[in-house]
Amino acid sequence: MPTLYIPVAALQYGFKTYLGIVPTVTNWNSTADEFSLVFDSNPLTEFVELPPDSHKQLHYSQMICGTIRGALEMLNLEVHAKFVQDQLRDDQVNEIRVKLIKKIRETVPAGDD
């Protein structure tokens, strides 16, 4: 079973619940610690137009990557998430690449035995 299999199911549920879309999970690497979330539409950018030749470094939907990182951190997984394709930048689809950095060891604060 891939290292991130169960959290990926939770991510898909979160996308459906909060954005109304279900991303396709694809492009697993050989060690099963990295994958892509691909989706055809992004409700956050439905009415957005980037001005030409300005804000080239602006990634309008980057907050989705932060949400993924925060959600998986609650499951004791440190990940790196970034947009690799964005329809606002004339790509065919939206693609977020997620990579597991490490599993976070759960620690109990002193005195909370």
C-alpha positions as CSV (number, residue, x, y, z in Angstrom):
1,M,0.0,0.0,0.0
2,P,1.5,3.4,-0.9
3,T,2.8,5.4,2.0
4,L,0.3,8.2,1.5
5,Y,-2.7,6.1,0.4
6,I,-5.1,6.9,3.3
7,P,-4.3,10.6,3.5
8,V,-4.8,10.9,-0.2
9,A,-8.3,9.6,0.2
10,A,-8.9,12.3,2.9
11,L,-7.5,14.9,0.5
12,Q,-10.0,13.9,-2.2
13,Y,-12.8,14.1,0.2
14,G,-11.7,17.5,1.3
15,F,-11.6,18.8,-2.3
16,K,-15.1,17.4,-2.8
17,T,-16.5,18.9,0.4
18,Y,-14.9,22.4,0.2
19,L,-14.4,23.0,-3.6
20,G,-17.0,20.7,-5.2
21,I,-14.4,19.0,-7.3
22,V,-12.6,15.6,-7.1
23,P,-9.0,15.6,-8.2
24,T,-7.4,12.7,-10.0
25,V,-4.5,11.2,-8.1
26,T,-1.8,10.3,-10.6
27,N,2.0,10.1,-11.2
28,W,3.0,8.2,-8.1
29,N,6.8,7.9,-7.9
30,S,8.5,4.5,-7.4
31,T,8.8,4.9,-3.6
32,A,5.1,5.9,-3.2
33,D,5.9,9.1,-1.3
34,E,5.1,11.6,-4.1
35,F,2.0,12.1,-6.3
36,S,0.1,14.6,-8.4
37,L,-3.5,15.9,-7.9
38,V,-4.9,16.8,-11.3
39,F,-8.2,18.7,-11.7
40,D,-9.8,20.3,-14.8
41,S,-11.6,23.2,-13.0
42,N,-10.7,25.3,-10.1
43,P,-13.6,27.2,-8.5
44,L,-11.2,29.7,-6.9
45,T,-10.1,31.0,-10.3
46,E,-13.5,30.9,-12.0
47,F,-13.7,34.7,-12.3
48,V,-10.0,35.6,-12.2
49,E,-8.0,37.1,-15.0
50,L,-4.3,37.8,-14.5
51,P,-3.0,41.0,-16.2
52,P,-0.7,40.2,-19.1
53,D,3.1,40.5,-18.4
54,S,2.6,41.3,-14.7
55,H,2.5,39.3,-11.6
56,K,4.4,36.4,-13.2
57,Q,5.4,35.1,-9.8
58,L,1.8,35.2,-8.5
59,H,0.3,31.8,-7.9
60,Y,-3.3,32.7,-7.3
61,S,-4.4,29.3,-5.9
62,Q,-1.3,28.7,-3.8
63,M,-3.5,28.6,-0.7
64,I,-4.7,25.2,-1.7
65,C,-1.2,23.9,-1.3
66,G,-1.0,25.5,2.1
67,T,-4.3,23.8,3.1
68,I,-3.0,20.4,1.9
69,R,0.2,20.9,3.9
70,G,-1.8,21.9,7.0
71,A,-4.3,19.0,6.7
72,L,-1.6,16.4,6.3
73,E,0.4,17.9,9.2
74,M,-2.7,17.2,11.4
75,L,-2.2,13.6,10.3
76,N,1.5,13.8,11.4
77,L,2.9,14.0,7.9
78,E,5.2,16.8,6.7
79,V,4.7,17.4,3.0
80,H,5.7,19.8,0.3
81,A,3.0,20.9,-2.1
82,K,3.3,23.1,-5.1
83,F,1.4,24.0,-8.3
84,V,3.2,22.6,-11.4
85,Q,0.4,23.4,-13.8
86,D,-2.2,26.1,-13.6
87,Q,-4.9,27.0,-16.1
88,L,-4.5,30.6,-15.2
89,R,-1.1,30.3,-16.9
90,D,-2.5,28.7,-20.0
91,D,-1.8,25.1,-19.0
92,Q,-4.3,22.4,-20.0
93,V,-5.1,21.3,-16.4
94,N,-4.4,22.3,-12.8
95,E,-1.8,20.0,-11.2
96,I,-0.5,20.1,-7.6
97,R,2.6,18.0,-6.8
98,V,2.7,16.6,-3.2
99,K,5.8,15.1,-1.8
100,L,6.2,13.4,1.7
101,I,9.1,14.9,3.5
102,K,8.8,12.9,6.7
103,K,6.5,11.4,9.2
104,I,6.2,13.6,12.3
105,R,6.8,11.8,15.6
106,E,4.0,12.6,18.0
107,T,5.4,13.9,21.3
108,V,3.6,14.3,24.6
109,P,4.4,17.6,26.4
110,A,6.1,17.2,29.8
111,G,3.6,16.8,32.6
112,D,0.8,15.4,30.4
113,D,1.4,11.8,31.2
